[in-house]
Amino acid sequence: MFLPRIVKRMSPLLGSRMSLNACRFASTDLVRTEVDDKTGIAVVTMNRKPVNSLNLELLRELSSALDAVEKNKSRGMILASSLDTVFSAGLDITEMYKPDQARLKDFWTTLQEVWLKLFGSGFPTAAAINGHAPAGGCLLAMSCEYRVMRPNLTIGLNETQLGIVAPSWFMSTMENILPRREVELALTLGKMFSTEKAHEIGLVDEIVDTKEEALAKCTEFIQLFARVPREARALTKQSFRREALQKLDRDQDLQMFIYLVNQPQVQKGLGLYFESLKKK
Ligand SMILES: CCCC/C=C\CC(=O)SCCNC(=O)CCNC(=O)[C@H](O)C(C)(C)COP(=O)(O)OP(=O)(O)OC[C@H]1O[C@@H](n2cnc3c(N)ncnc32)[C@H](O)[C@@H]1OP(=O)(O)O
């Protein structure tokens, strides 16, 4: 079981609001967690080059970071990326293409866990989307309560474009934000929205020019709850999200995923897609 290292020092994020305050760090190579001592808000930053694709190790560390945020009783959590142009490229295709079956099982179970912890968290959450957010990257952002994005990027659930089917809990997560018809269209098309279009339809709440502004806007959102009793807020949020959370039958979902991924036509499609990414 991974245990985050916790030390106390000054934030290296010079120029951002966070830099003014001493921060507690709980960091690993893949996920950095910084808690601002003044606001009590944790910034969880994904840091897996080149594109924050979600492999088993990154998912495990995200899961541990979420546990740490919960345990530390942080005022809220902002999810961000250390990369300049990518928030997260979604699931790491190498986990699904010609997979090791035991690892594939672990991989999917850990993704379920991350979603259950993030979407179902009692603490306030916001995503500072400072880069592209396709598929699993979009899922992480949508699992938060508020989204702030930089211009000229893309976000969406593009699974059908890859010949795969987004699980129903990906759909429920989008349905928590957008009208059902919009979700059906977006998913059947495998639509990637520009930042501007995502903002127009409500998938993204605000557009800002820099990562620092995104972090500041996310902080402002979380601070809206400063005077709302923590427990009442948490139970209200969880009650809104309960139906989606309870709909996930983890075992059945795992069996379905394993079955689908191992279909020869899905393997072929993933292989071709991966090649096309490499050729680019
Ligand atoms: C039943 C199954 C259910 C599954 C549910 C969810 C599915 C998913 O999440 S599938 C993943 C879907 N993701 C995508 O389609 C995104 C693919 N990536 C991109 O579009 C671009 O990489 C991106 C816009 C994110 C960034 O563009 P660039 O900055 O131009 O980077 P490159 O495209 O040059 O990529 C750099 C490097 O990373 C590799 N890469 C990219 N994405 C992935 C990925 N998802 N998994 C694994 N590897 C990925 C890419 O091949 C490049 O590798 P090298 O050529 O070796 O440098």
The ligand as a Gaussian input file, in Angstrom:
#p B3LYP/6-31G(d) Opt

LIG

0 1
 C      -14.475000      -0.783000     -22.562000
 C      -13.446000       0.260000     -22.430000
 C      -13.902000       1.483000     -21.668000
 C      -12.804000       2.488000     -21.673000
 C      -13.115000       3.773000     -21.150000
 C      -12.325000       4.872000     -21.340000
 C      -11.352000       4.900000     -22.422000
 C      -10.204000       5.867000     -22.418000
 O       -9.940000       6.719000     -21.611000
 S       -9.270000       5.451000     -23.743000
 C       -8.106000       6.744000     -23.926000
 C       -8.703000       7.773000     -24.815000
 N       -7.779000       8.843000     -24.975000
 C       -7.600000       9.443000     -26.128000
 O       -8.208000       9.138000     -27.125000
 C       -6.557000      10.520000     -26.150000
 C       -5.416000      10.162000     -27.033000
 N       -4.395000      11.188000     -26.992000
 C       -4.502000      12.370000     -27.614000
 O       -5.485000      12.719000     -28.202000
 C       -3.307000      13.261000     -27.524000
 O       -2.217000      12.508000     -27.096000
 C       -3.482000      14.469000     -26.567000
 C       -4.472000      15.478000     -27.173000
 C       -3.955000      14.037000     -25.196000
 C       -2.113000      15.177000     -26.392000
 O       -1.583000      15.492000     -27.656000
 P       -0.030000      15.824000     -27.796000
 O        0.403000      16.715000     -26.722000
 O        0.181000      16.241000     -29.212000
 O        0.709000      14.444000     -27.488000
 P        0.878000      13.189000     -28.474000
 O       -0.403000      12.840000     -29.118000
 O        2.043000      13.426000     -29.358000
 O        1.209000      12.022000     -27.426000
 C        2.471000      11.955000     -26.759000
 C        2.762000      10.506000     -26.451000
 O        1.757000      10.008000     -25.570000
 C        1.153000       8.828000     -26.137000
 N       -0.273000       8.806000     -25.726000
 C       -1.211000       9.744000     -25.939000
 N       -2.381000       9.381000     -25.403000
 C       -2.179000       8.163000     -24.845000
 C       -3.031000       7.258000     -24.130000
 N       -4.344000       7.536000     -23.861000
 N       -2.498000       6.104000     -23.708000
 C       -1.191000       5.794000     -23.956000
 N       -0.334000       6.623000     -24.613000
 C       -0.832000       7.786000     -25.055000
 C        1.319000       9.007000     -27.634000
 O        1.228000       7.787000     -28.287000
 C        2.695000       9.621000     -27.694000
 O        3.629000       8.572000     -27.502000
 P        5.048000       8.602000     -28.242000
 O        4.767000       8.659000     -29.717000
 O        5.691000       7.312000     -27.818000
 O        5.753000       9.817000     -27.736000

